[in-house]
Amino acid sequence: MKFKKLGNTNIDVSLICLGTMNMGEQNTQEQGFEQMDYAFDKGINFFDTAEVYAVPPRKETQGKTEKIIGNWFVKTKKREKIILATKMVGPGPEWIRGGGGNYSEKNISIAIGGSLKRLQTDYIDLYQLHWPERNTNFFGKRDYEHNPKEEKWNDVESVLKALKKFIDQGKIRHIGVSNETPWGFSKFLEIAEKLNLPRIVSVQNPYNLLNRAYDNGMSEISCRENVGLLAYSPLGIGYLSGKYRNNEMPKNSRIDLFGNFWTRYKEENAKKAVDDYFKLAKDNGLSLTQLALAFVNSRPFMTSNIIGATTMEQLKENIGSVDVDLSNEIIEKINLIYSNNPNPTP
Amino acid sequence: MKFKKLGTTNLEVSTICLGTMTWGQQNSQADGFAQMDYALEKGINFFDTAELYATPPMDHSYGKTEEIIGNWFLQKKNRDKIILASKIAGPGFKWIRGGGNEYYEKGIETALNNSLKRLKTDYIDLYQLHWPERNTNYFGKLDYEHNKNENKWHEFDSVLKILEKFIKQGKIQHIGISNETPYGFSKYLETAKIHNLPRIISVQNPYNLLNRTYEIGMAEISIRENVGLLAYSPLAFGYLSGKYRNNQMPKNSRMDLYADIWGRYRKENGYKAVDEYYKVAVKKNMSLAHMAIAFVSSRPFVVSNIIGARTMEQLKENIESISVKLDDETINEINLIHQNNPNPAP
């Protein structure tokens, strides 16, 4: 395994982070345990979860993933060996605190309390805001569209002040943002600096061969401010494994089961890009999965690449990507495909 | 004509700004005078130039455009009727103070004094930094690529402190940036706020139907911080007039004369997008140029749309676009084309 520093902390996190959102829906607790055991054996020390998981988000499975992880900690006594990241939901899911889901101090307090209990721990290493309260471009929106009538949201200063309380109490160690834009990213850094409030140590945004929007405006901030990316969906919800090529729909795959929820990657141009990358991988003796994950691993602004799996075979291949080095020639060919068909699925 | 406030100032600038960079190469001084006379008559009160112009940049035409504007001010006594924007060049052209970093005190002082002299005025309303000194993604680069060995560049606070001096001397009224990224944009705002230094009031970046990258990460900053876009290349160097469709190359057009310099828009996907936008314009009974310019002018984050023309017919058409209103259906069709072929010419 390879390791990188988490932002400006002294924490070394594995370049591959274990994503957990299937545990409790597509995967059982037993399977989750097996994945965590295997990942740990392979040197992974970084797990990412969220109060909203398992996915797709629904009332019946909310909190299940955190419970499975908590049970694993109890069983294996490995809590202190893992850098544990979780997230608090933004507005939306009405079964969580009524759906207002805003980042008020009271909500943060309730959310942290619930997560700690389910995770059966007394601290979270990295506590992330799952998505912005304000109207902006995330979850498949390429561009910012202004809404002059947007609802009120808690400003960055008040959110940081609230989070600071829980850092001071020792319940959370570090904070991060997720599904953010350059405006939000910069604001969190600016306000922290100006008012001497906690500084975010990471950004968790989507990043994969079908969506490199992060390269346009976020990666410069990441590099220059030393706040790296935790890349989610490195395989584009599985599209970059190639399993949906030629209109195939494997039984029990995520798109077979929940295709109506995950529409982000269904674009025509995405299919074309997948085919082009598939061919490139094949020409170089790689699987598409290896090519896609190794590309994400290699980006300079990357702190950790959050992989997810439903089978042990997938998990093994995903973790194995850490040993795949892409030559400059392959990177150039990737960039050529990309420049002819940039970001089909933002 | 329509008008908008320039950032946080009380200046009302026309939604169409007169671009000037062809004067001194493709256009003579007499042509430039005719264009300025006509624009002023049509209610335009905002001219944009740069020390670098005329374009393409060459040592023998450096400063010529400013001279033509200065001569017009002198002859017509119109200086006070115009909100005048100019720019100091960034690094790269050895005939401009040696071609190194430019944004140090002596560099800015020399550039500013020479611009004032050529423009025959004692103040510039909006003084812009033409492009960043640091390595980042502008001039056709969609993405940021980190360079660990990048050259040193002048820090934001040092640049703002120097500019403040010249604001205090009355030589410049306001400052702006150009060809910037979310990192630079945010940093200028943050530094101004934290150190109580002059605040930028505008960003001049490319924006047109073939390049809407501004919407990914810049537009949100523009709106939330009230620092609007001065859109350059609204017709993508003429490609969005449709004149280069079907492999046509009109004699004395910019691509006929200088194709080697302007490769940004000559891409397969760019041609494809132009054809599709052309069809929408035909269906809606308007010229492609009108549709393209009206789209830019109508964006909520745009303060002024910098048009440029070689002939009086082009100038008339460009300015006339101010009375073109795009209905929702047209906007939706434009957005659909954009979604399927995003930013072919960043």
Interface residues (C-beta under 8 A of the other chain):
Chain A: T136 N137 R142 D143 Y144 E145 H146 P148 T181 P182 W183 F185 S186 K187 L189 E190 E193 K194 R212 A213 D215 N216 G217 M218 S219 E220 I221 C223 R224 E267 E268 N269 P300 F301 S339 N340 N341 P342 N343 P344 P346
Chain B: T136 N137 L142 D143 Y144 H146 K148 T181 P182 Y183 F185 S186 K187 E190 K193 I194 R212 T213 E215 I216 G217 M218 A219 E220 I221 I223 R224 E225 E268 N269 P300 F301 Q339 N340 N341 P342 N343 P346
